[in-house]
Amino acid sequence: MPGTDWLYAVGDVNHRALLTHQGRYQARIAGTVIADRARGRNIDTDPWGSHVGTADSIAVPQVIFTDPEIASVGLTTDDAARAGRPVDVVDYDLSRVIDAQQYLPGYRGQARLLIDPHQRTIVGVTFAGPGAAELLHSATIAITAQVPIDRLWHAVPPFPTISEVWLRLLETYRHR
Ligand SMILES: Cc1cc2nc3c(=O)[nH]c(=O)nc-3n(C[C@H](O)[C@H](O)[C@H](O)COP(=O)(O)OP(=O)(O)OC[C@H]3O[C@@H](n4cnc5c(N)ncnc54)[C@H](O)[C@@H]3O)c2cc1C
């Protein structure tokens, strides 16, 4: 809370991201701050420091558990437009991934990647389709770790899995 160093607000009450997992994340950070302050340790509030909830503003994963599932993390195209932030947008039809039809005959889905063209890192991912929620954590790691696009080429998805969509998205970005 501004102006205090003893009152902590985690979860929905702080209106940062009204999701169970973000509240738990905030609770882990607040617990670390409280314990380290009590021990007289330095507090690291730099972005991605252990005492600041940077993910709350950059990489909030969320899933709409509908059929099909909608799973996203980071920016959407609308978020980027509202923020006036330039992004490269890459779309791929998930039904074209070789394993999708083995996973579920008649599989339909869509994947979208948002890339910061200057930093060449991923700033947003959205998957729509059956099982999309289980694909999401790979995107959360790519965004929080700020993995350069060129390095992502070395993250090899096992064959045959729907995770191959990562390669298809990178290929689409390279050849557009
Ligand atoms: C229908 C629905 C579906 C959802 N689905 C998901 C989901 O799939 N995934 C997800 O991540 N999030 C989901 N959420 C959001 C998630 O439930 C909340 O983000 C999460 O519960 C917030 O946890 P919290 O501890 O901050 O608040 P809460 O869980 O609301 O807990 C606050 C507690 O404080 C108590 N309280 C309030 N006032 C007082 C008072 N004056 N004195 C004492 N106690 C008080 C309340 O009774 C409550 O028990 C969903 C929410 C809804 C409504």
The ligand as an SDF file (V2000), in Angstrom:
LIG
                    3D

 53 58  0  0  0  0  0  0  0  0999 V2000
  -17.7310  -17.7770  -10.8750 C   0  0  0  0  0  0  0  0  0  0  0  0
  -16.2680  -17.5400  -10.7400 C   0  0  0  0  0  0  0  0  0  0  0  0
  -15.3940  -18.4020  -11.3770 C   0  0  0  0  0  0  0  0  0  0  0  0
  -14.0290  -18.1900  -11.2680 C   0  0  0  0  0  0  0  0  0  0  0  0
  -13.1590  -19.0450  -11.9090 N   0  0  0  0  0  0  0  0  0  0  0  0
  -11.8380  -18.8770  -11.7890 C   0  0  0  0  0  0  0  0  0  0  0  0
  -10.9330  -19.7780  -12.3980 C   0  0  0  0  0  0  0  0  0  0  0  0
  -11.3120  -20.7250  -13.0860 O   0  0  0  0  0  0  0  0  0  0  0  0
   -9.6090  -19.5610  -12.2450 N   0  0  0  0  0  0  0  0  0  0  0  0
   -9.1400  -18.5120  -11.5250 C   0  0  0  0  0  0  0  0  0  0  0  0
   -7.9260  -18.3670  -11.4100 O   0  0  0  0  0  0  0  0  0  0  0  0
   -9.9770  -17.6500  -10.9150 N   0  0  0  0  0  0  0  0  0  0  0  0
  -11.3170  -17.8090  -11.0220 C   0  0  0  0  0  0  0  0  0  0  0  0
  -12.1670  -16.9320  -10.4070 N   0  0  0  0  0  0  0  0  0  0  0  0
  -11.5920  -15.8290   -9.6300 C   0  0  0  0  0  0  0  0  0  0  0  0
  -11.1390  -16.3520   -8.2690 C   0  0  0  0  0  0  0  0  0  0  0  0
  -12.2110  -17.0000   -7.6360 O   0  0  0  0  0  0  0  0  0  0  0  0
  -10.6420  -15.1890   -7.4260 C   0  0  0  0  0  0  0  0  0  0  0  0
   -9.6530  -14.4790   -8.1420 O   0  0  0  0  0  0  0  0  0  0  0  0
  -10.0290  -15.7030   -6.1260 C   0  0  0  0  0  0  0  0  0  0  0  0
  -10.9550  -16.4320   -5.3980 O   0  0  0  0  0  0  0  0  0  0  0  0
   -9.5430  -14.5000   -5.3020 C   0  0  0  0  0  0  0  0  0  0  0  0
   -9.0670  -14.9740   -4.0790 O   0  0  0  0  0  0  0  0  0  0  0  0
   -9.0180  -13.9880   -2.8600 P   0  0  0  0  0  0  0  0  0  0  0  0
   -8.4770  -14.8130   -1.7310 O   0  0  0  0  0  0  0  0  0  0  0  0
   -8.3100  -12.7420   -3.2400 O   0  0  0  0  0  0  0  0  0  0  0  0
  -10.5220  -13.5680   -2.5810 O   0  0  0  0  0  0  0  0  0  0  0  0
  -11.7490  -14.4760   -2.1610 P   0  0  0  0  0  0  0  0  0  0  0  0
  -11.5850  -15.8830   -2.6600 O   0  0  0  0  0  0  0  0  0  0  0  0
  -12.9600  -13.7080   -2.5700 O   0  0  0  0  0  0  0  0  0  0  0  0
  -11.6310  -14.5410   -0.5910 O   0  0  0  0  0  0  0  0  0  0  0  0
  -11.9140  -13.4230    0.1920 C   0  0  0  0  0  0  0  0  0  0  0  0
  -12.5140  -13.9400    1.4990 C   0  0  0  0  0  0  0  0  0  0  0  0
  -12.6520  -12.8420    2.3910 O   0  0  0  0  0  0  0  0  0  0  0  0
  -13.9080  -12.9560    3.0290 C   0  0  0  0  0  0  0  0  0  0  0  0
  -14.2890  -11.6220    3.4860 N   0  0  0  0  0  0  0  0  0  0  0  0
  -14.7590  -10.5880    2.7620 C   0  0  0  0  0  0  0  0  0  0  0  0
  -14.9930   -9.5280    3.5620 N   0  0  0  0  0  0  0  0  0  0  0  0
  -14.6300   -9.8840    4.8070 C   0  0  0  0  0  0  0  0  0  0  0  0
  -14.6180   -9.2270    6.0440 C   0  0  0  0  0  0  0  0  0  0  0  0
  -15.0110   -7.9640    6.1930 N   0  0  0  0  0  0  0  0  0  0  0  0
  -14.1760   -9.9170    7.1300 N   0  0  0  0  0  0  0  0  0  0  0  0
  -13.7410  -11.1910    7.0180 C   0  0  0  0  0  0  0  0  0  0  0  0
  -13.7340  -11.8660    5.8500 N   0  0  0  0  0  0  0  0  0  0  0  0
  -14.1700  -11.2210    4.7630 C   0  0  0  0  0  0  0  0  0  0  0  0
  -14.8300  -13.5320    1.9690 C   0  0  0  0  0  0  0  0  0  0  0  0
  -15.9490  -14.1540    2.5500 O   0  0  0  0  0  0  0  0  0  0  0  0
  -13.9020  -14.5470    1.3020 C   0  0  0  0  0  0  0  0  0  0  0  0
  -13.9300  -15.8010    1.9350 O   0  0  0  0  0  0  0  0  0  0  0  0
  -13.5420  -17.1150  -10.4990 C   0  0  0  0  0  0  0  0  0  0  0  0
  -14.4320  -16.2500   -9.8520 C   0  0  0  0  0  0  0  0  0  0  0  0
  -15.7790  -16.4600   -9.9720 C   0  0  0  0  0  0  0  0  0  0  0  0
  -16.7140  -15.5390   -9.2510 C   0  0  0  0  0  0  0  0  0  0  0  0
  1  2  1  0
  2  3  1  0
  2 52  2  0
  3  4  2  0
  4  5  1  0
  4 50  1  0
  5  6  2  0
  6  7  1  0
  6 13  1  0
  7  8  2  0
  7  9  1  0
  9 10  1  0
 10 11  2  0
 10 12  1  0
 12 13  2  0
 13 14  1  0
 14 15  1  0
 14 50  1  0
 15 16  1  0
 16 17  1  0
 16 18  1  0
 18 19  1  0
 18 20  1  0
 20 21  1  0
 20 22  1  0
 22 23  1  0
 23 24  1  0
 24 25  2  0
 24 26  1  0
 24 27  1  0
 27 28  1  0
 28 29  2  0
 28 30  1  0
 28 31  1  0
 31 32  1  0
 32 33  1  0
 33 34  1  0
 33 48  1  0
 34 35  1  0
 35 36  1  0
 35 46  1  0
 36 37  1  0
 36 45  1  0
 37 38  2  0
 38 39  1  0
 39 40  1  0
 39 45  2  0
 40 41  1  0
 40 42  2  0
 42 43  1  0
 43 44  2  0
 44 45  1  0
 46 47  1  0
 46 48  1  0
 48 49  1  0
 50 51  2  0
 51 52  1  0
 52 53  1  0
M  END
$$$$
